[in-house]
């Protein structure tokens, strides 16, 4: 019975991401997440942007999923 040994055929290099470029994306997606949470948690009160029930009805199930009271 013969034995074979595996030798690596390619070297894997890890790309380097500049910290400034990464920070820009972190801030962008952080602001986007905060905007989404604002619209999910807004209950047509003092901080509501549009008038009426539209936002509340669109995100009603998401409010329950996140634990916001709305009834």
C-alpha positions as CSV (number, residue, x, y, z in Angstrom):
1,X,0.0,0.0,0.0
2,X,1.4,3.4,-0.9
3,X,1.2,6.5,1.1
4,X,0.7,9.9,-0.4
5,X,1.2,13.3,1.3
6,X,-0.7,16.3,0.3
7,X,1.3,19.5,-0.4
8,X,-0.3,22.9,-0.6
9,X,-0.4,24.0,-4.3
10,X,-1.4,27.6,-3.7
11,X,-0.8,30.3,-1.2
12,X,-3.9,32.2,0.1
13,X,-3.4,35.9,0.6
14,X,-5.8,37.9,2.7
15,X,-6.7,41.3,1.3
16,X,-6.1,44.4,3.4
17,X,-8.9,46.8,3.8
18,X,-8.0,50.4,4.7
19,X,-9.5,51.4,8.1
20,X,-10.8,54.7,6.7
21,X,-12.7,53.0,3.9
22,X,-14.2,50.5,6.4
23,X,-15.2,53.2,8.8
24,X,-17.1,55.0,6.1
25,X,-19.2,51.9,5.5
26,X,-19.8,51.3,9.2
27,X,-21.1,54.8,9.6
28,X,-23.3,54.6,6.5
29,X,-24.9,51.3,7.6
30,X,-25.2,52.5,11.2
31,X,-27.2,55.5,10.1
32,X,-29.3,53.4,7.8
33,X,-30.1,51.0,10.7
34,X,-31.0,53.9,12.9
35,X,-33.4,55.2,10.3
36,X,-35.0,51.8,9.9
37,X,-35.4,51.5,13.7
38,X,-36.9,55.0,13.9
39,X,-39.6,54.1,11.4
40,X,-40.4,50.8,13.0
41,X,-40.6,52.3,16.5
42,X,-42.4,55.5,15.6
43,X,-46.0,55.3,16.8
44,X,-47.5,58.3,15.1
45,X,-46.7,60.5,18.1
46,X,-44.8,63.7,18.6
47,X,-41.8,62.5,16.5
48,X,-43.8,61.2,13.5
49,X,-42.8,62.5,10.1
50,X,-45.9,61.6,8.0
51,X,-49.4,62.2,9.2
52,X,-51.9,59.4,9.5
53,X,-51.5,55.7,10.2
54,X,-49.5,54.7,7.2
55,X,-46.1,54.0,8.9
56,X,-47.7,52.2,11.8
57,X,-49.7,49.9,9.6
58,X,-46.7,49.1,7.3
59,X,-44.5,48.1,10.2
60,X,-47.1,46.7,12.6
61,X,-45.8,43.1,12.6
62,X,-42.2,44.3,12.9
63,X,-43.2,46.3,16.0
64,X,-44.5,43.1,17.6
65,X,-41.5,41.2,16.7
66,X,-39.2,43.7,18.3
67,X,-41.3,44.0,21.4
68,X,-42.7,47.5,20.9
69,X,-46.2,48.0,22.4
70,X,-48.7,49.4,20.0
71,X,-52.2,48.3,21.1
